[in-house]
Amino acid sequence: MERQSSVRVLITFALEPELVQQIEAVDPRIQVRVLGQGARQLFRGQRRYPSELEAETARRELGEAMAQAEVLFGFWGAALVELYPTPDAVRRQAPRLRWIQLTSAGMDRAARSGLLASDLMVTSASGLHATPIGEYVLCLMLMFCKGAPRFLRAQDRHQWLRFMPQEMYGKTVGVVGLGHIGEEVARLAKAFGCRVLATRRSATFRKTNELVDELLPPSDLPYLLAESDFVVLAVPLTSETRHLISEAELRAMKPTSVLINIARGAVVDEAALVRALKEGWIAGAGLDVFEQEPLPPESELWALENVVLSPHISGGTEIYNQRAVTIFCENLRRYLAGEPLMNQADPERGY
């Protein structure tokens, strides 16, 4: 049965007026309130993330707005986790809330708050990040093949350092987690002439598909690690994947291979990774995520010359908001029509 009354939608980050209008245009019953519009906004050409703006405005504006909201569209970041650490805390402040649409693909923060196991519907923006993260991963692979960490550091030292770069062509890329992002990494890697192996949670035996040379069950992770020149982590953070890559897995990799993590920092045992990089178990690492963020100044990762790191920006794009709103609008249409929502959390999987 379709809903008849008005639906109050709370957006917890600054949003371009034309995108607010796009949301309102889904149905005349929708009433939208946007927080943070007075802050420095994340509009086209700006460089700040919705979560940063959300943190600035949450304590100042969120309480009264939450009391009225039926639908929340935003990032369940540190500010909201602190304000609403449990479903009961959410319910006390937001008794009318029924559905949370995240701007992130990951649901680990919402899972830690118990939201996935509550009576609230939680949906993600899964699929939004495939293009920017796929490009980022290929950027890192090319950087390591062409020796960018070496020549950039040599430039800082005003040192003329010549060496022999490598080709991407013919390399084996192992994708751990063949979801939206993993599929885009596989597609781009194949375009560069790479052999691609991938694990998928639902796979039960080895096979091929249109994107990869070998699709593997999770139990074949040791085979993927031993075969790959680049290992790309693209799995959600769950109890099953926490420290999925630890000492045994790093030692299973080739000494010439590179680990790339665009998943979550806790998928990797960071202490074991530092040892692996310092002692030469693997050749290098490209890291966009870390067990503690921001990465502490005392972390040894900053100074390791075989590491390229970035501050959790691989999913960023100048059209982030536009893509997030497209996903939200389709889910909002489904919500109002009583249809199943896209990207709805499964409490048993944890995402």
C-alpha positions, 0 to 999 in steps of 0.5 A: 500500500502506498503512503498517503501522508507527508514524509519528512526527509532530513539531509544531514549535510550541505547539498546543492539547491538543484539536488534538493529540488531533485529530491523534492520532485520525486513526490509532492508528499516529500518535505525536505530539511537540509542541515549545514547549508550555512556552512562552507558547502560541498558543491561542485568544485569544492573539496570537502566531504559530506561527513566533515560538514556533518560533524560541524553542524550535528551538535548544533542543529541535529537534535530538533530536526531528528525528532521530526524525521521519518527518513534520514539521508547522510553519513553515519560518521563519528559525530552521529555515532557519538550522539546516537551510539545505540538504536535506543538512543536513536529512537529516543531522539527520533521516534518517527524515523523509519529509514536511514539512507547512507551516503557511504557504501560501507556500513561498518559504523552503522553496524557497530551502533547496532542499527543493522539489527534494529527495526530501522531500515538501513541502505547504502550508496553501494555502487557510487564509488566504483568509478573513482575508486577503480581509477584510484586503484589503477593509478596506484598500480601504475605508480608502482609499475613506473616507480613513482614513489622512487622518482617523486622522492628523488625529485624532493632530494634533487637527485637524478635517479634512473631505473628501469620501470615495469609494464602493467601488461601481463601482471596478475591482479588479485581482487579480494571482494568482487562487488561493484568496486572490485568489478570496476577494478577488474574491468580496468585491469583487463583493459591494461592486459592483466590477468585477473583473479577475484574472490567473491563471498557467494562463490563456492568453486573456481570458475570464470566469468566475463570480467575475471580469468578466475572467480574464486571462493573465499577459501581460495584466498591463499591461492590468489595471494600467491599468484598476484602481483597486485592484491586489491582489498575491496571487501566490507569490514565485518567480523569475518574480514577484520584482520583478513590480511595478517602475517600469514597472508602477507607471507603468502604474497610474492616478495615482488607484490604490492598490497592495495587497500581501499576497503577499511583499515581494519581489514589489514593487521597494520602492525604485521603490514609494517613488518612485511614492508620493512622486512621485504615480505612484499614490495610495497603498499598503496593505502587509502584507509587505516586502522586509526584515522587520521593516521597518527603522526607516529605511525611508521607508515608515513616514512616507509619509501615503499608506501603510497598513502592517502587520507581516505579519499579514493572514493571522492569525486566532484560529482559525489553528491549528484551520484548519491542523490540519484541513488537516494531518489530511486530508493525514495521512489521505492519507499513511497511505493512500498517496493523493496529498497536497493542496497538494504542491509543484511544484519547477518552479513553485516552490510 
